[in-house]
Amino acid sequence: MAQPPILSWEGLGLQQGGRWLFGGPGTDGIDLHIAPRDRLALIGRNGAGKTTLLKLIDDRIEADRGLRRIKPGARVVFLEQEPDFSEYKTLMDFALAGDDAPEAHEVESIAGQLGIAMDREAETASGGERRRAAIARALAQDPDILLLDEPTNHLDLSAIDWLEDWLSRYKGAFITISHDRTFLKRLTRATLWLDRGSLRRKEVGFGGYEAWEASVYAEEARAAEKLDAKLKLEAHWLERGVTARRKRNQGRLEKLYQMRATRAAMISDTSSAKLKLANDDDFKSKSVIVAENVSKSFGAQAVIKSFSLRIQRGDRIGIVGANGAGKTTLLKMLTGELEPDTGTVERARTLSGVMIDQQRKLLSPQASVRDILAEGGDWIDVRGARKHVQAYLKDFLFDPKIVDTKVGILSGGERSRLLLAREFARTANLLVLDEPTNDLDLETLDLLQEVIADFDGTVLIVSHDRDFLDRTVTVTLGLDGTGRVDVVAGGYEDWERKRRKPIERKAKANPKTSSASAEAPEAPAKSDKLSYKDQRDYELLPARVEELEAAIIKGEQILSDPELFTKDPQRFTNISKGLENARAEKEAAEERWLELAELIEG
């Protein structure tokens, strides 16, 4: 039989700001059950109450109605998005505060793996250092339920990889709010969807969420046909605003892939990463930033070594690497905020930029949305064209009625979206985004992807969001911390594949260097001509992956029946085993096809 829940809420309701956030009169309230080893993605728009729900689960705030039950002795730990360090001298002081503080040696053990010194002064610690300290504190408490609010914010790629590995081995249950699609797809096995005051649950991980969401909205649209015209329009707007946007973005992705293919033909495989074109004069005329043999050091530490690149009009450049690798330094040199020690950076005279950085200016809580966008008026200039402020709000997924709402009432994510709306209205041909995805919900990320794709100028993006980079950039600049900058046509996954190649070649040359190397599957031997089997695999594997994806979705839908285990435990076991095999086969097929694609493209 299924195990009883560790924690549950029945009939949960909460008022906020004079309205029912969820579970209001005339409803049964929210029911929530958290079982051992649940891996739950909590999804919902900014302002839907996701963080508030985590606080209710953690018993930090009191509900207006409902019953909370928890297994005796169970420990719930909440990793907040922005913990308060103001009362603590060092990061360790923060980690060991409170009645439920973990053991110091447990904190030190995890902190060491995350690469953070816990004797660091809390006041001067960076956002990334504070986030690592908060993670060390939370994980060291050995929770039965772990509540994660945007856990990857401020983390670099190596720390995100470490956290994903830890959570994949974690024996407790967790619920996570995250804008990081890659993180959610890799870890979650069920989804909680907080939408318009209700909470739905489906036993599919985040990978199946968008299809589920689209089916729910489509069903609501069909049901609304029986209601009056107003409700029909509202349901249509919901369905159109979500599913239609994603369909348009599929078209934009196709265009992005074409741009990447064109850019790949320009990038030569040299250490200086210079670009070559069939028509070099035409290329130079379209260049907006030209870096030649640029280097930068701070003291004895070389941050950038002999870097060269021509950036064209319309390029979308992603910059990735670990914290401290030099991403911001490179960005500042490209935009002219910082001069290189050696080499030159030339910029087009007509270049006009807008910068949206991770340390976004705080908006006055007393200012209204109208004040922020239109300086108190009714109209806003959007890249040279006048638009009514309420119509512009709809473009950024706001209800137009909030135009006179005070900023202080908005959620953190809504404030970030408001800032994006203001900055994207400015006339510019260079857009610079430094960690733009922090605090944004998934639908806003879809919108941001759409706006970037339609932007007429050049875009520079510094981000740790792997999925976002894969959906937006044409060229990735990868920094490894030694001063070297790899220039790769494509997104994050393309850079990762390039990074893995030297390791794989070394593993093949030294098969006994480690057990991991010995067990790794060997990639196809490179040759001028693919074998018949290789060619067949290359042609047939995409269709096989689609078949497996369909089988996985079908299996997950069957397992979503909460009574299946009780009614037919053998069928439950068989389907679960089949799902496990299908996921493993799909992963192997994808890896095999990528290896073959590299051979063909190489």
C-alpha positions as CSV (number, residue, x, y, z in Angstrom):
1,M,0.0,0.0,0.0
2,A,1.0,3.6,-0.5
3,Q,2.8,5.2,2.4
4,P,0.9,7.7,4.5
5,P,1.8,11.4,4.0
6,I,4.5,13.1,6.2
7,L,2.5,16.3,6.1
8,S,-0.9,17.3,4.9
9,W,-3.2,20.4,4.7
10,E,-6.9,19.9,4.3
11,G,-9.3,22.7,3.4
12,L,-6.5,25.3,3.5
13,G,-7.6,28.9,3.0
14,L,-5.8,32.2,3.4
15,Q,-6.7,35.9,3.1
16,Q,-4.1,38.4,1.9
17,G,-4.6,42.1,1.3
18,G,-8.4,41.9,1.9
19,R,-8.9,39.1,-0.6
20,W,-8.7,35.3,-0.5
21,L,-5.4,34.2,-2.0
22,F,-6.8,30.7,-2.1
23,G,-9.5,28.6,-0.5
24,G,-12.1,31.4,-0.3
25,P,-15.9,31.1,0.6
26,G,-17.8,28.8,-1.7
27,T,-14.8,26.5,-2.2
28,D,-13.5,23.5,-0.3
29,G,-10.1,25.1,0.2
30,I,-6.7,23.6,-0.8
31,D,-5.9,20.0,-0.1
32,L,-2.2,19.0,-0.1
33,H,-0.5,15.7,0.9
34,I,3.3,15.3,0.9
35,A,4.5,11.7,0.9
36,P,8.0,10.3,1.6
37,R,10.4,10.9,-1.3
38,D,7.9,13.2,-3.2
39,R,9.8,15.3,-5.8
40,L,7.4,18.2,-6.4
41,A,7.6,21.2,-8.7
42,L,5.4,24.1,-7.4
43,I,4.3,26.1,-10.4
44,G,2.3,29.3,-10.7
45,R,2.4,32.8,-11.9
46,N,4.1,35.6,-9.9
47,G,1.6,36.6,-7.2
48,A,-0.3,33.3,-7.2
49,G,1.0,32.6,-3.7
50,K,3.7,30.0,-4.2
51,T,6.1,31.3,-1.5
52,T,3.2,31.9,0.8
53,L,2.1,28.3,0.4
54,L,5.6,27.1,1.4
55,K,5.4,29.3,4.5
56,L,2.1,27.7,5.4
57,I,3.6,24.2,4.9
58,D,6.5,25.3,7.2
59,D,4.0,26.7,9.8
60,R,5.6,30.2,9.6
61,I,2.2,31.9,9.0
62,E,-1.3,31.1,10.3
63,A,-4.0,30.1,7.9
64,D,-7.5,31.5,8.1
65,R,-9.0,28.0,7.6
66,G,-8.0,24.4,7.2
67,L,-6.2,21.7,9.2
68,R,-2.5,21.0,9.1
69,R,-1.2,17.5,10.1
70,I,2.4,16.4,10.4
71,K,4.0,13.1,11.3
72,P,5.4,13.2,14.8
73,G,9.1,14.0,14.8
74,A,9.2,15.0,11.1
75,R,11.5,17.9,10.3
76,V,10.5,20.5,7.8
77,V,13.3,22.9,6.5
78,F,12.6,26.0,4.4
79,L,15.3,27.4,2.1
80,E,14.1,30.9,1.6
81,Q,14.8,32.9,-1.5
82,E,16.3,35.8,0.3
83,P,17.3,34.9,3.9
84,D,18.0,37.7,6.4
85,F,21.7,37.8,7.3
86,S,21.6,41.3,8.9
87,E,21.9,40.0,12.5
88,Y,24.9,37.8,12.0
89,K,28.6,38.6,11.9
90,T,29.7,35.5,9.9
91,L,28.0,33.0,7.6
92,M,28.6,30.3,10.2
93,D,26.8,32.5,12.8
94,F,23.8,32.5,10.5
95,A,24.0,28.7,9.9
96,L,24.1,27.8,13.6
97,A,21.4,30.2,14.8
98,G,18.0,29.0,16.1
99,D,16.7,26.1,18.1
100,D,16.8,23.8,15.2
101,A,20.4,24.6,14.2
102,P,22.5,21.8,12.7
103,E,25.8,20.5,14.0
104,A,28.8,22.7,13.0
105,H,30.7,19.8,11.5
106,E,27.8,18.9,9.2
107,V,27.6,22.5,8.0
108,E,31.3,22.6,7.4
109,S,31.2,19.4,5.4
110,I,28.5,20.6,3.0
111,A,30.1,24.1,2.8
112,G,33.4,22.5,1.8
113,Q,31.7,20.7,-1.1
114,L,30.0,23.9,-2.2
115,G,33.3,25.8,-1.9
116,I,32.3,28.4,0.6
117,A,34.2,29.6,3.7
118,M,31.8,29.9,6.6
119,D,34.0,32.3,8.5
120,R,33.2,34.9,5.8
121,E,31.7,38.1,7.1
122,A,28.0,38.0,6.3
123,E,27.7,41.8,5.7
124,T,30.3,41.7,2.8
125,A,29.4,38.3,1.4
126,S,28.1,38.2,-2.2
127,G,24.7,36.9,-3.2
128,G,26.3,33.6,-4.3
129,E,28.1,33.1,-1.0
130,R,25.0,33.8,1.0
131,R,23.0,31.3,-1.1
132,R,25.7,28.6,-0.6
133,A,25.7,29.3,3.2
134,A,21.9,29.0,3.3
135,I,22.0,25.7,1.4
136,A,24.6,24.3,3.7
137,R,22.5,25.2,6.7
138,A,19.3,23.7,5.2
139,L,20.9,20.4,4.0
140,A,22.8,19.9,7.2
141,Q,19.6,19.8,9.2
142,D,18.7,16.4,7.7
143,P,15.1,17.3,6.8
144,D,12.3,15.0,6.1
145,I,10.7,17.7,3.9
146,L,12.8,20.3,2.2
147,L,11.1,23.4,0.9
148,L,13.2,25.2,-1.8
149,D,12.3,28.7,-3.0
150,E,14.4,29.5,-6.1
151,P,17.4,27.4,-4.9
152,T,19.5,28.1,-8.0
153,N,19.4,31.9,-7.8
154,H,22.9,33.3,-7.5
155,L,24.5,29.9,-7.9
156,D,27.0,29.3,-10.7
157,L,26.9,26.2,-12.9
158,S,29.2,24.0,-10.8
159,A,27.1,24.7,-7.6
160,I,23.9,23.9,-9.5
161,D,25.3,20.6,-10.7
162,W,26.3,19.8,-7.1
163,L,22.9,20.6,-5.8
164,E,21.2,18.5,-8.5
165,D,23.4,15.6,-7.6
166,W,22.7,15.9,-3.9
167,L,18.9,16.2,-4.4
168,S,18.9,13.2,-6.7
169,R,20.3,11.1,-3.8
170,Y,18.2,12.7,-1.1
171,K,16.0,10.3,0.8
172,G,13.4,12.8,2.0
173,A,10.7,14.7,0.1
174,F,11.1,18.2,-1.4
175,I,9.0,20.9,-3.0
176,T,10.7,23.4,-5.2
177,I,9.8,26.7,-6.8
178,S,12.2,27.5,-9.6
179,H,12.4,29.3,-12.9
180,D,15.2,26.9,-14.0
181,R,13.5,24.5,-16.4
182,T,16.6,22.2,-16.6
183,F,16.7,21.9,-12.8
184,L,13.0,21.1,-12.7
185,K,13.1,18.6,-15.6
186,R,16.0,16.7,-14.1
187,L,14.6,16.3,-10.6
188,T,10.9,16.5,-10.2
189,R,8.4,13.6,-10.5
190,A,5.1,15.3,-9.8
191,T,3.8,18.8,-10.3
192,L,1.7,21.1,-8.0
193,W,0.0,23.9,-10.1
194,L,-1.2,26.9,-8.1
195,D,-3.7,28.7,-10.4
196,R,-6.4,31.2,-9.7
197,G,-6.8,30.2,-6.0
198,S,-6.8,26.4,-6.6
199,L,-4.1,23.8,-6.3
200,R,-3.9,20.9,-8.8
201,R,-1.6,18.0,-8.6
202,K,-0.5,15.6,-11.4
203,E,2.0,12.7,-11.1
204,V,4.2,14.0,-13.9
205,G,7.4,15.8,-13.5
206,F,7.9,19.3,-15.0
207,G,8.8,17.8,-18.3
208,G,5.1,17.0,-18.8
209,Y,3.7,20.2,-17.2
210,E,3.3,22.3,-20.2
211,A,1.2,19.7,-22.1
212,W,-0.9,19.2,-19.0
213,E,-1.4,23.0,-18.6
214,A,-2.4,23.4,-22.2
215,S,-4.9,20.6,-21.9
216,V,-6.5,22.2,-18.8
217,Y,-6.9,25.6,-20.5
218,A,-8.2,23.9,-23.7
219,E,-10.9,22.1,-21.6
220,E,-11.8,25.3,-19.9
221,A,-12.2,27.0,-23.2
222,R,-14.5,24.3,-24.4
223,A,-16.6,24.4,-21.2
224,A,-16.9,28.2,-21.6
225,E,-18.7,27.7,-24.9
226,K,-21.7,27.0,-22.8
227,L,-21.4,30.2,-20.8
228,D,-21.8,33.8,-21.7
229,A,-19.6,35.8,-24.1
230,K,-17.5,37.4,-21.4
231,L,-16.5,34.1,-19.9
232,K,-15.8,32.8,-23.4
233,L,-13.4,35.7,-24.0
234,E,-11.6,35.3,-20.7
235,A,-11.1,31.5,-21.3
236,H,-9.9,32.2,-24.8
237,W,-7.4,34.8,-23.5
238,L,-6.0,32.3,-21.1
239,E,-5.7,29.6,-23.7
240,R,-4.3,32.1,-26.3
241,G,-1.9,33.8,-23.9
242,V,-0.2,30.5,-22.9
243,T,-0.4,27.9,-25.6
244,A,-0.4,30.2,-28.6
245,R,2.7,32.0,-27.3
246,R,4.5,28.7,-26.9
247,K,3.6,27.8,-30.5
248,R,5.0,31.1,-31.7
249,N,8.2,30.4,-29.8
250,Q,8.6,27.1,-31.5
251,G,8.8,29.1,-34.8
252,R,11.3,31.4,-33.2
253,L,13.4,28.4,-32.1
254,E,13.5,27.2,-35.7
255,K,14.8,30.7,-36.7
256,L,17.3,30.6,-33.8
257,Y,18.7,27.2,-35.0
258,Q,19.2,28.6,-38.5
259,M,21.0,31.6,-37.1
260,R,23.3,29.3,-35.1
261,A,24.1,27.2,-38.2
262,T,25.0,30.4,-40.1
263,R,27.2,31.5,-37.2
264,A,28.9,28.1,-36.9
265,A,30.1,28.5,-40.5
266,M,31.8,31.8,-39.5
267,I,33.6,30.5,-36.4
268,S,37.0,29.0,-37.0
269,D,38.3,26.4,-34.6
270,T,41.3,28.5,-33.4
271,S,42.4,29.6,-29.9
272,S,41.9,33.2,-30.8
273,A,38.3,32.5,-31.9
274,K,38.5,34.8,-34.9
275,L,35.7,34.8,-37.3
276,K,35.8,34.2,-41.1
277,L,33.3,35.0,-43.7
278,A,32.9,34.4,-47.4
279,N,32.3,38.2,-47.8
280,D,34.6,39.7,-45.2
281,D,33.7,43.3,-46.2
282,D,30.0,42.7,-45.7
283,F,30.8,41.1,-42.3
284,K,32.8,44.1,-41.1
285,S,30.1,46.5,-42.2
286,K,27.6,44.7,-39.9
287,S,30.0,44.5,-36.9
288,V,28.9,46.4,-33.8
289,I,31.6,45.3,-31.4
290,V,35.1,44.1,-32.4
291,A,37.5,42.8,-29.8
292,E,41.1,42.1,-30.9
293,N,43.6,40.2,-28.7
294,V,42.0,41.5,-25.5
295,S,43.5,40.6,-22.1
296,K,42.7,41.6,-18.6
297,S,44.3,40.8,-15.2
298,F,43.7,41.8,-11.6
299,G,47.0,41.6,-9.8
300,A,48.7,38.3,-10.7
301,Q,45.3,36.8,-11.7
302,A,44.7,36.7,-15.5
303,V,41.0,36.9,-16.0
304,I,40.8,37.2,-19.9
305,K,43.7,36.1,-22.1
306,S,44.1,37.1,-25.8
307,F,40.4,37.1,-26.7
308,S,39.1,38.1,-30.1
309,L,35.6,38.3,-31.4
310,R,33.4,40.2,-33.9
311,I,29.9,40.7,-32.8
312,Q,27.4,41.4,-35.6
313,R,24.1,43.3,-35.6
314,G,21.4,40.9,-34.4
315,D,23.8,38.5,-32.6
316,R,22.5,37.0,-29.3
317,I,25.7,36.4,-27.2
318,G,25.5,34.3,-24.1
319,I,28.3,34.5,-21.5
320,V,28.6,31.5,-19.1
321,G,31.1,30.3,-16.5
322,A,31.6,29.8,-12.8
323,N,31.4,32.7,-10.3
324,G,34.7,34.6,-10.4
325,A,35.6,33.3,-13.9
326,G,35.4,36.8,-15.4
327,K,31.9,37.0,-17.0
328,T,31.2,40.5,-15.7
329,T,34.7,41.6,-16.6
330,L,34.3,40.4,-20.2
331,L,30.8,42.0,-20.4
332,K,32.1,45.4,-19.1
333,M,35.0,45.4,-21.6
334,L,32.7,44.6,-24.5
335,T,30.3,47.4,-23.5
336,G,33.1,50.0,-22.7
337,E,32.6,50.2,-19.0
338,L,36.1,48.7,-18.4
339,E,39.2,49.1,-20.6
340,P,41.4,46.0,-21.4
341,D,45.1,45.8,-20.3
342,T,46.1,44.9,-23.8
343,G,44.3,44.7,-27.1
344,T,41.5,46.8,-28.4
345,V,37.7,46.9,-28.4
346,E,36.0,49.0,-31.0
347,R,32.2,49.8,-31.0
348,A,29.9,51.1,-33.7
349,R,29.3,54.9,-33.2
350,T,25.6,54.3,-33.4
351,L,25.5,51.7,-30.6
352,S,23.0,52.7,-27.9
353,G,22.5,50.3,-25.1
354,V,20.0,49.4,-22.3
355,M,21.4,47.5,-19.3
356,I,19.2,45.3,-17.1
357,D,21.4,43.9,-14.3
358,Q,20.9,41.4,-11.4
359,Q,21.2,44.2,-8.8
360,R,18.0,45.9,-10.1
361,K,17.2,49.3,-8.6
362,L,14.6,49.2,-5.9
363,L,11.3,50.8,-6.9
364,S,9.6,53.2,-4.6
365,P,6.8,51.2,-2.8
366,Q,4.6,54.3,-2.9
367,A,4.9,54.8,-6.7
368,S,2.2,53.4,-8.9
369,V,2.6,51.1,-11.9
370,R,1.5,54.1,-14.0
371,D,4.3,56.2,-12.5
372,I,6.9,53.6,-13.3
373,L,5.9,53.1,-16.9
374,A,4.3,56.4,-18.0
375,E,5.5,58.9,-15.5
376,G,1.9,59.2,-14.2
377,G,0.3,59.6,-17.7
378,D,-1.8,57.3,-20.0
379,W,0.7,56.8,-22.8
380,I,4.2,55.3,-23.0
381,D,6.7,55.5,-25.8
382,V,7.7,51.9,-26.7
383,R,10.8,52.0,-28.9
384,G,9.6,55.1,-30.7
385,A,5.9,54.2,-30.9
386,R,3.2,55.5,-28.6
387,K,1.1,52.9,-26.8
388,H,-1.6,53.1,-24.1
389,V,-0.1,52.1,-20.8
390,Q,-2.9,49.6,-20.1
391,A,-2.4,47.9,-23.4
392,Y,1.3,47.7,-22.8
393,L,0.7,46.1,-19.4
394,K,-1.2,43.2,-21.1
395,D,1.9,42.6,-23.3
396,F,3.8,41.8,-20.1
397,L,1.1,39.5,-18.7
398,F,-0.3,42.1,-16.2
399,D,-4.0,42.7,-15.6
400,P,-4.5,46.2,-17.0
401,K,-6.6,47.1,-13.9
402,I,-3.3,47.2,-11.8
403,V,-2.2,50.4,-13.5
404,D,-2.8,52.5,-10.4
405,T,-1.7,49.8,-7.9
406,K,1.2,50.8,-5.6
407,V,4.5,49.0,-6.3
408,G,4.7,47.9,-2.6
409,I,1.7,45.6,-3.1
410,L,3.3,43.7,-6.0
411,S,5.3,40.5,-5.5
412,G,9.0,40.4,-6.0
413,G,8.6,38.7,-9.3
414,E,5.9,41.2,-10.5
415,R,8.3,44.0,-9.7
416,S,11.0,42.4,-11.8
417,R,8.5,42.0,-14.6
418,L,7.5,45.7,-14.3
419,L,11.2,46.7,-14.5
420,L,11.6,44.6,-17.7
421,A,8.5,46.3,-19.2
422,R,10.0,49.7,-18.5
423,E,13.5,48.9,-19.8
424,F,12.2,47.1,-23.0
425,A,10.2,50.2,-23.9
426,R,13.4,52.3,-24.3
427,T,14.8,52.9,-27.8
428,A,18.1,51.0,-28.1
429,N,20.0,48.7,-30.5
430,L,22.0,46.9,-27.8
431,L,20.4,45.0,-24.9
432,V,22.6,43.9,-22.0
433,L,21.1,41.4,-19.6
434,D,23.0,40.4,-16.4
435,E,21.2,37.4,-14.8
436,P,17.8,38.5,-16.2
437,T,15.8,35.4,-15.1
438,N,16.1,35.8,-11.3
439,D,12.6,36.2,-9.7
440,L,10.7,35.6,-12.9
441,D,8.0,32.9,-13.3
442,L,8.0,30.5,-16.2
443,E,5.4,32.4,-18.2
444,T,7.4,35.6,-17.9
445,L,10.5,33.7,-19.1
446,D,8.5,32.6,-22.2
447,L,7.6,36.3,-22.7
448,L,11.2,37.4,-22.2
449,Q,12.4,34.8,-24.7
450,E,9.8,36.2,-27.2
451,V,10.9,39.8,-26.6
452,I,14.6,38.9,-27.1
453,A,13.8,37.0,-30.3
454,D,11.9,40.0,-31.7
455,F,14.5,42.6,-30.6
456,D,16.0,44.3,-33.7
457,G,19.4,44.9,-32.2
458,T,22.2,42.9,-30.5
459,V,21.8,41.1,-27.2
460,L,24.5,40.3,-24.6
461,I,23.3,37.9,-21.8
462,V,25.1,36.7,-18.7
463,S,23.2,33.9,-17.2
464,H,23.4,30.6,-15.3
465,D,19.9,29.5,-16.6
466,R,20.8,26.7,-19.0
467,D,17.4,26.3,-20.6
468,F,17.0,30.0,-21.1
469,L,20.4,30.3,-22.9
470,D,19.5,27.3,-25.1
471,R,16.3,29.1,-26.2
472,T,17.8,32.5,-26.8
473,V,21.5,32.8,-27.9
474,T,23.2,32.2,-31.2
475,V,26.8,32.2,-29.8
476,T,28.1,31.2,-26.3
477,L,31.2,32.6,-24.7
478,G,32.4,30.0,-22.2
479,L,34.9,31.0,-19.5
480,D,36.7,28.3,-17.6
481,G,38.5,30.5,-15.0
482,T,41.9,30.2,-16.6
483,G,41.5,33.2,-18.8
484,R,40.5,31.2,-21.9
485,V,37.2,32.1,-23.6
486,D,35.7,29.4,-25.8
487,V,33.5,30.7,-28.6
488,V,30.8,28.2,-29.6
489,A,27.9,28.6,-32.1
490,G,24.8,27.6,-30.1
491,G,23.7,27.6,-26.5
492,Y,24.7,26.2,-23.2
493,E,24.4,22.5,-24.2
494,D,26.6,23.2,-27.3
495,W,29.3,24.6,-25.0
496,E,28.9,21.7,-22.6
497,R,29.4,19.2,-25.4
498,K,32.6,21.0,-26.5
499,R,33.9,21.0,-23.0
500,R,33.2,17.2,-22.7
501,K,35.1,16.3,-25.8
502,P,38.7,16.7,-24.4
503,I,37.6,14.7,-21.3
504,E,36.2,11.9,-23.4
505,R,39.3,11.8,-25.6
506,K,41.5,11.6,-22.6
507,A,39.3,8.9,-21.0
508,K,39.7,6.8,-24.2
509,A,43.4,7.3,-24.3
510,N,43.7,6.4,-20.6
511,P,40.9,3.9,-19.9
512,K,42.3,2.8,-16.5
513,T,42.5,6.3,-15.0
514,S,39.2,5.9,-13.2
515,S,36.3,3.6,-12.7
516,A,34.0,6.2,-14.1
517,S,36.0,6.4,-17.3
518,A,36.1,2.7,-17.6
519,E,32.3,2.4,-17.3
520,A,31.5,5.3,-19.7
521,P,30.0,4.3,-23.0
522,E,32.4,4.8,-25.9
523,A,31.4,7.3,-28.6
524,P,31.4,6.1,-32.2
525,A,34.9,6.1,-33.7
526,K,35.4,9.2,-35.9
527,S,35.8,8.4,-39.6
528,D,35.4,10.2,-42.9
529,K,32.4,8.1,-43.7
530,L,29.7,6.8,-41.3
531,S,29.1,3.1,-41.1
532,Y,25.7,1.8,-42.3
533,K,24.6,1.3,-38.7
534,D,25.7,4.8,-37.7
535,Q,23.8,6.3,-40.7
536,R,20.7,4.3,-39.8
537,D,20.8,5.3,-36.2
538,Y,21.2,9.0,-37.1
539,E,18.1,8.8,-39.3
540,L,15.9,6.7,-37.1
541,L,16.7,7.7,-33.5
542,P,14.7,11.0,-33.5
543,A,11.5,9.1,-34.3
544,R,12.4,6.5,-31.6
545,V,12.9,9.3,-29.1
546,E,9.4,10.7,-29.9
547,E,7.9,7.2,-29.5
548,L,9.6,6.9,-26.1
549,E,8.4,10.3,-25.0
550,A,4.8,9.4,-25.9
551,A,5.2,6.1,-24.0
552,I,6.5,8.0,-20.9
553,I,3.7,10.5,-21.0
554,K,1.1,7.7,-21.3
555,G,2.7,5.7,-18.4
556,E,2.8,8.8,-16.2
557,Q,-0.9,9.5,-16.9
558,I,-1.8,6.0,-15.9
559,L,0.2,6.2,-12.7
560,S,-1.5,9.5,-11.8
561,D,-4.5,7.5,-10.7
562,P,-4.2,7.6,-6.9
563,E,-6.1,4.3,-6.5
564,L,-4.1,2.3,-9.0
565,F,-1.6,0.9,-6.5
566,T,-4.4,-0.3,-4.2
567,K,-6.6,-1.8,-7.0
568,D,-3.8,-3.4,-9.1
569,P,-0.4,-3.4,-7.4
570,Q,1.1,-5.7,-10.1
571,R,0.1,-3.4,-12.9
572,F,1.4,-0.4,-10.9
573,T,4.8,-2.2,-10.6
574,N,4.9,-3.2,-14.2
575,I,4.2,0.3,-15.5
576,S,6.7,1.8,-13.1
577,K,9.4,-0.6,-14.3
578,G,8.4,0.1,-17.9
579,L,8.7,3.9,-17.3
580,E,12.1,3.5,-15.8
581,N,13.3,1.5,-18.8
582,A,11.8,4.0,-21.2
583,R,13.5,6.9,-19.6
584,A,16.8,5.1,-19.6
585,E,16.4,4.1,-23.3
586,K,15.4,7.7,-24.2
587,E,18.4,9.2,-22.5
588,A,20.8,6.7,-24.2
589,A,19.1,7.3,-27.6
590,E,19.5,11.1,-27.3
591,E,23.2,10.7,-26.3
592,R,23.8,8.4,-29.2
593,W,22.2,10.7,-31.7
594,L,24.1,13.7,-30.4
595,E,27.4,11.8,-30.8
596,L,26.5,11.0,-34.4
597,A,25.4,14.6,-35.1
598,E,28.8,15.8,-33.8
599,L,30.6,13.4,-36.2
600,I,28.5,14.6,-39.2
601,E,28.9,18.3,-38.3
602,G,32.6,17.8,-37.6
